[in-house]
Amino acid sequence: MLNIKDIQKEYKDKLIDADFAAGLVKSNMRIHFGVGTDSSVYMDKALGERLRHDNMLRGLEIQSETAIRHDDFETYKAVMDNVDVARFYSSHFSSRDRQMMDRGNSWHVPILFSEESLYWGLEDNYFDICCIQVCPMDKYGNFNFGPINADLHGIIRNSKTVIVEINEKMPIALGYESHINIADVNYIIEGDSPDICTISNKAPTFEDKRIAEFIVEKIRNDSTLQLGIGALPNCVGNMLAESDLRDFSAHTEMLVDAYMNLYYAGKLTSLKSRDKGLIVYTFAGGSKELYDFVDDNPICCSAPVSYVNDISVISDIDNFISVNGCIGIDLYGQVCSESIGYRHISGTGGQLDFALGAFRSKNGKSFICTHSTRTMKDGTRESLIHPLLPVGSVVTTPRTAVHYLVTEYGAVNLKGKSTWQRAEQIISIAHPDFREELIREAEKMGIWRNTSKREYL
């Protein structure tokens, strides 16, 4: 820490422009451009411009996580598919990452989100430069991280050079390890403070509403909620806000609009057995109203993912409810939430952490949800419950960790069930048009008995 009298001088001494930051980059460097809404903007633009004119830079590795941006990385637009100049990596794909992957220059880094801060620094796993957006410095020399906490401190600790970009529109997120001090910063860039990228809330479908109904009927008063991203978790939150249930708490990887709606409905009282009175989260993503809700709000507690997603922390909270979506399920109960065949879509995130932690919580429940089918581009319908996950699919949550599976046809508990009982239960929540085919496949797999129930067909 610096003497408070030296802070303003230190700020001026460390102030640079984005072109200077881009000039720090040398061939074969590893660069981290931040997490979510904290992703670099100023240095990214300057480095992209440099790459358009500098033919000498080679072998760059540029990493990010869930880049929530208005557009592609400028560095990527400058490089495109020239992997000799730069290669791009992400531990949780966003739509931008998928677009870069489709063009042949983005690769996934598999992680357990709760452990990620431990990965940096292992052997040669460090960064030459990290650059993130932050709030303006306070009078004590601290830069708040805004909506993102995640594993930022792990990235910073294992970066040789730390650069922060000032964004005056960044909401101040109070909490634990939610800032960096100027003493730990090498350079500061000021810029035009772009709007923080928002995430729109899609309207729930009929299937979403049916799934939410099955989940809500299994939730009790005084439950602590972890809701994932998307229309379905938001639908669950909004349905709870309109229900007769009360006294909910929040301990969640991602803070979404549904929590704000629960709070304004008087349902989020945060009386949980741990971190009482606080809405605990590791990153926030949603509407402008959500960012305004987080801004300088003492009941919202931003905390590192190593704490929020810690299985022992989750299991220590009574009546824990975890709700997450997935892409596909098979008859063994294996869950894929991050790829469609060989094509990578997202990442493991905290799904496994919360599935394990919620089940170990007193009276806790974990729900993994999907529509029973999806409609293909040619208009045909495909079952999202498969005999076996399609070739190339990544198992996000193993069958041993799955508690409840939910579709618009029901919710089934797989804990303690044999392989044929699981097959029976899972087929019971498949779309009726695919159940006979699934039974035939289950028979081939040796996990269907003639005594299995068929009244749901």
SULCOR-V362071 format. One record per helix or strand. SS is the DSSP state (~ for helix, > for strand). FROM is the first residue (numbers start at 0). TO is the last residue. Records with the same first field share a line. If there is no record, write none. Layout:
SS=FROM-TO, FROM-TO
This chain:
~=3-13, 17-22, 35-37, 41-52, 73-78, 94-101, 112-118, 151-156, 181-183, 205-215, 230-240, 256-263, 287-293, 304-307, 310-314, 350-359, 398-400, 418-427, 431-444
>=14-15, 29-34, 38-38, 59-64, 85-89, 106-107, 126-133, 141-143, 147-147, 158-165, 174-174, 178-180, 186-189, 223-226, 247-254, 267-267, 278-283, 299-301, 319-324, 327-329, 334-335, 338-339, 342-343, 364-368, 372-374, 380-382, 384-385, 396-396, 403-406, 409-412
